[in-house]
Amino acid sequence: MVWSFVYLALRRSLELVLLCCRSAEAKEIEILVLRHELAVLRRQHPRPRLQPTDRALLAALSRLLPRAGWSVFLVRPETLLRWHRRMVARRWTYPSTAKGRPPVSDEVQQLVVRLARENPRWGYQRIHGELLRLGWRVSASSIRRILRAHGIDPAPRGAQTSWRAFLRQQAAGIVACDFFIVDTIWLRRLYVLFFIEIGTRRVHLAGVTDHPTGLWVAQQARNLLAVVGEQGTAWKFLIRDRDTKFTRAFDDVWRSTGAEGMPRPAADRRPPPARSRPAALHRALQPASPAPQLGLRDAGAAGAVGGC
């Protein structure tokens, strides 16, 4: 590019010397011819492609003409000024050998992201200290930049566990119980006591009666724990409403296995219908799971209901 520019500048300089030896009339005529040819070319090619040497020569010649005479150029005055500024910048720009900090390897980036996701209470400063213990020397600012690039807040995040998230985490140890009603063909109303495991959604039919009492409900709880055996010791929470049939004796039965009764808050004045309570417990958990399964005892109880 440099030699091309030198050759082009030398050629134009020789043409200028030859023009000095010609008469003024010949120069004027040649200028008119060149202007007409330029107008024809502009009609055919509104935006011609210029080489870097052409831009450099036009930018240099623009400094020799007054601003009012720049209309003879193919480009706008703003373009000429931009070309000239680019030439000056290239003249005073020196090659830089500094490469900055070495890039952080993918292995370290994955480790930083993993530590941040598994420990939401850790900020980038804590992660920086843990990496130093593991033998990785990464600056805290680099860790902060990596976390932001992966959409993670560098600041420590507090635990914000919702009731739905709590149920999902503790579902394996939660059991809920309630009644639903069945009206027979003879208009006899039966009350069915059932228990549902939140983790597996398995339903246990504890018993059926037309007159449930506190003693009867407590006895059905003992029968259920006797049937499930050691599985009952894994249940830590029992969700129930504040029905008067769930007496202290009923709570003592579950307390003997290590489970804690969790009655619904008294402020809840809008209990759902008896038939819709199992569905409400199902809707509380989003992940799909197999349909409820019935054990041998459950099937016998269900047959008793159908026979009535």
C-alpha positions in Angstrom: 0.0 0.0 0.0 2.8 2.4 0.8 4.5 2.0 -2.6 1.2 2.2 -4.4 0.6 5.6 -2.7 4.1 6.8 -3.5 3.7 5.8 -7.2 0.3 7.5 -7.4 1.5 10.7 -5.7 4.5 10.8 -8.0 2.4 10.3 -11.1 0.0 13.1 -10.1 2.9 15.4 -9.4 4.4 14.9 -12.9 0.9 15.5 -14.4 0.8 18.8 -12.4 4.2 19.8 -13.8 3.0 19.2 -17.3 -0.1 21.2 -16.7 2.0 24.2 -15.9 3.4 24.2 -19.4 0.0 24.3 -21.1 -2.1 27.3 -21.8 -5.0 28.4 -19.6 -7.6 27.8 -22.4 -6.5 24.2 -22.8 -6.7 23.7 -19.0 -10.2 25.1 -18.9 -11.4 22.9 -21.7 -9.8 19.8 -20.1 -11.5 20.7 -16.8 -14.9 20.9 -18.5 -14.3 17.6 -20.2 -13.3 15.9 -16.9 -16.3 17.4 -15.1 -18.6 16.1 -17.7 -17.1 12.6 -17.6 -17.3 12.7 -13.8 -21.1 13.5 -14.1 -21.6 10.6 -16.5 -19.8 8.2 -14.1 -21.8 9.4 -11.1 -25.0 8.6 -13.0 -23.8 5.1 -13.8 -22.1 4.4 -10.5 -23.5 6.5 -7.6 -21.2 5.0 -5.1 -17.8 3.9 -6.7 -15.5 1.6 -4.7 -12.3 3.4 -3.7 -9.0 1.8 -2.8 -7.1 2.8 0.3 -4.6 4.6 -1.9 -7.4 6.6 -3.5 -8.7 7.6 -0.1 -5.3 8.7 1.1 -4.7 10.8 -2.0 -8.1 12.5 -1.9 -7.7 13.1 1.8 -4.3 14.7 1.3 -5.5 16.9 -1.7 -8.5 18.0 0.3 -6.2 19.9 2.7 -4.9 22.0 -0.3 -8.3 23.1 -1.4 -10.6 25.5 0.4 -13.7 24.1 2.1 -16.0 25.6 -0.5 -14.3 23.7 -3.3 -14.8 20.2 -1.8 -17.9 19.7 -3.9 -15.7 18.4 -6.7 -14.9 15.2 -4.8 -16.9 12.0 -5.1 -17.6 11.8 -1.4 -19.0 14.2 1.2 -16.8 16.5 3.2 -17.5 14.5 6.4 -16.0 11.5 4.7 -12.9 13.4 3.7 -12.4 14.6 7.2 -12.8 11.0 8.6 -10.2 9.7 6.1 -7.8 12.4 7.2 -8.3 11.7 10.9 -7.7 8.0 10.1 -4.4 8.8 8.4 -3.3 10.9 11.4 -4.3 8.1 13.8 -2.4 5.5 11.9 0.6 7.8 11.8 0.8 8.1 15.6 -0.4 4.6 16.6 2.4 2.3 17.7 2.0 -1.5 17.9 1.1 -2.7 21.3 2.8 -5.8 22.7 0.8 -5.9 26.0 -1.7 -8.8 26.1 -3.2 -8.1 29.5 -4.3 -10.8 31.9 -4.2 -14.4 30.7 -7.7 -15.8 30.0 -9.5 -17.8 32.7 -9.7 -21.5 31.6 -13.0 -23.2 31.0 -12.4 -25.6 33.9 -12.1 -22.7 36.4 -15.1 -21.0 35.0 -17.2 -24.1 35.4 -15.9 -24.5 39.0 -16.8 -20.9 39.8 -20.4 -21.3 38.5 -20.8 -24.6 40.3 -19.7 -23.2 43.6 -22.1 -20.2 43.2 -25.1 -22.3 42.3 -24.6 -24.9 45.0 -23.9 -22.3 47.6 -26.3 -19.3 47.0 -25.2 -17.6 50.2 -21.6 -17.3 49.0 -20.6 -14.1 47.3 -17.7 -13.7 44.8 -15.3 -12.8 47.7 -16.1 -16.1 49.5 -15.7 -18.0 46.2 -12.4 -16.3 45.7 -11.2 -17.6 49.1 -12.4 -21.1 48.5 -10.6 -21.2 45.2 -7.4 -20.1 46.9 -7.8 -23.0 49.3 -8.1 -25.4 46.3 -5.0 -24.0 44.7 -6.6 -21.8 42.0 -5.3 -18.3 41.8 -8.1 -16.2 40.3 -8.8 -12.6 41.1 -12.0 -11.6 42.7 -12.9 -9.2 39.9 -12.5 -12.1 37.4 -14.9 -14.2 39.5 -17.4 -11.4 39.6 -17.2 -11.0 35.8 -17.7 -14.8 35.3 -20.8 -14.8 37.5 -22.3 -11.9 35.7 -21.6 -13.5 32.3 -23.6 -16.6 33.5 -26.5 -14.6 34.8 -25.6 -15.1 38.5 -25.6 -12.2 41.0 -22.1 -11.8 42.4 -23.5 -10.7 45.8 -24.5 -13.4 48.3 -28.2 -14.3 48.0 -30.4 -15.0 51.0 -32.5 -18.0 51.3 -36.0 -17.3 50.0 -37.8 -20.6 50.4 -41.5 -20.5 49.5 -44.2 -22.8 50.9 -44.3 -24.7 47.6 -40.5 -25.2 47.6 -40.6 -26.4 51.2 -43.3 -29.0 50.3 -41.2 -30.2 47.4 -38.1 -30.6 49.6 -39.8 -32.2 52.6 -42.4 -34.1 50.6 -41.0 -37.5 51.5 -41.7 -36.9 55.2 -45.2 -35.2 54.9 -48.6 -36.9 55.2 -51.9 -35.2 55.0 -55.3 -36.5 56.2 -58.9 -35.4 55.8 -62.4 -36.7 55.2 -64.4 -37.0 52.1 -68.1 -38.0 51.9 -69.9 -40.6 49.9 -73.7 -40.7 49.5 -75.1 -44.1 48.9 -78.1 -45.0 46.8 -80.3 -45.1 49.9 -79.2 -41.4 50.7 -77.0 -42.6 53.5 -73.9 -40.4 54.0 -70.6 -42.1 54.8 -67.4 -40.4 56.0 -64.2 -41.8 54.6 -60.9 -41.0 56.4 -57.9 -41.1 54.1 -54.2 -40.3 54.4 -52.1 -39.2 51.4 -48.3 -39.3 51.2 -47.2 -36.0 49.6 -44.0 -37.5 48.2 -45.4 -40.5 46.4 -49.1 -39.4 46.4 -50.1 -42.8 47.6 -53.5 -42.7 49.2 -54.4 -44.9 52.3 -58.1 -45.4 53.0 -58.1 -45.7 56.8 -61.8 -46.4 57.5 -65.4 -45.7 56.6 -68.2 -44.8 59.1 -71.4 -42.9 59.2 -70.7 -41.3 62.5 -67.0 -40.4 63.0 -65.8 -39.6 66.5 -62.5 -38.6 68.1 -62.0 -42.1 69.5 -62.7 -43.7 66.1 -60.3 -41.4 64.3 -57.5 -42.1 66.8 -58.1 -45.9 66.4 -57.9 -45.6 62.6 -54.6 -43.8 62.9 -53.2 -46.7 65.1 -54.4 -49.2 62.6 -52.7 -47.3 59.7 -49.4 -47.2 61.6 -49.6 -50.9 62.3 -50.1 -51.6 58.6 -47.3 -49.5 57.2 -44.9 -50.6 59.9 -41.4 -48.9 59.7 -42.5 -46.7 56.9 -44.5 -44.7 59.4 -41.3 -43.6 61.2 -40.2 -41.7 58.0 -43.1 -39.4 58.3 -42.2 -36.2 60.2 -45.1 -33.9 59.5 -48.9 -34.5 59.5 -51.1 -31.8 57.8 -54.7 -31.7 59.0 -57.4 -29.2 59.6 -58.9 -28.1 62.9 -61.8 -30.5 62.9 -62.9 -31.4 66.4 -62.6 -35.1 65.5 -58.8 -34.7 65.4 -58.4 -34.8 69.2 -55.4 -34.9 71.4 -55.4 -38.7 71.4 -55.0 -38.6 67.6 -52.0 -36.3 67.9 -50.5 -38.5 70.6 -50.6 -41.4 68.2 -48.6 -39.6 65.7 -46.3 -38.0 68.2 -45.3 -41.5 69.4 -43.7 -42.1 66.0 -41.9 -38.8 65.9 -44.3 -37.0 63.6 -45.5 -33.5 64.4 -49.0 -32.5 63.7 -49.4 -29.3 61.6 -53.0 -28.0 61.8 -54.0 -25.4 59.3 -54.0 -21.8 60.6 -57.1 -20.7 62.4 -57.2 -17.5 60.2 -58.1 -19.7 57.2 -61.9 -19.2 57.2 -62.4 -20.6 53.7 -61.8 -24.4 53.8 -62.2 -26.0 50.4 -65.0 -28.5 49.9 -64.5 -32.0 51.3 -64.3 -33.6 47.8 -61.8 -31.1 46.5 -59.2 -31.3 49.3 -57.3 -34.3 47.8 -57.2 -32.4 44.5 -55.8 -29.3 46.3 -53.0 -31.4 47.8 -52.2 -32.8 44.4 -52.1 -29.3 42.8 -49.7 -28.1 45.5 -46.9 -30.2 43.8 -46.1 -29.6 40.2 -43.8 -32.6 39.2 -45.7 -35.4 37.5 -46.0 -38.7 39.4 -47.8 -42.0 39.0 -51.4 -42.3 39.9 -52.3 -43.1 43.5 -51.9 -46.7 44.4 -53.9 -48.7 46.9 -52.7 -51.4 49.2 -54.5 -54.6 50.2 -56.1 -52.9 53.2 -57.0 -49.9 51.0 -58.7 -52.1 48.4 -60.8 -53.7 51.1 -62.0 -50.4 52.5 -62.8 -49.2 49.0 -64.9 -52.3 48.4 -66.8 -51.7 51.6 -67.7 -48.2 50.4 -68.9 -49.5 47.0 -71.0 -52.1 48.7 -72.8 -49.5 50.7 
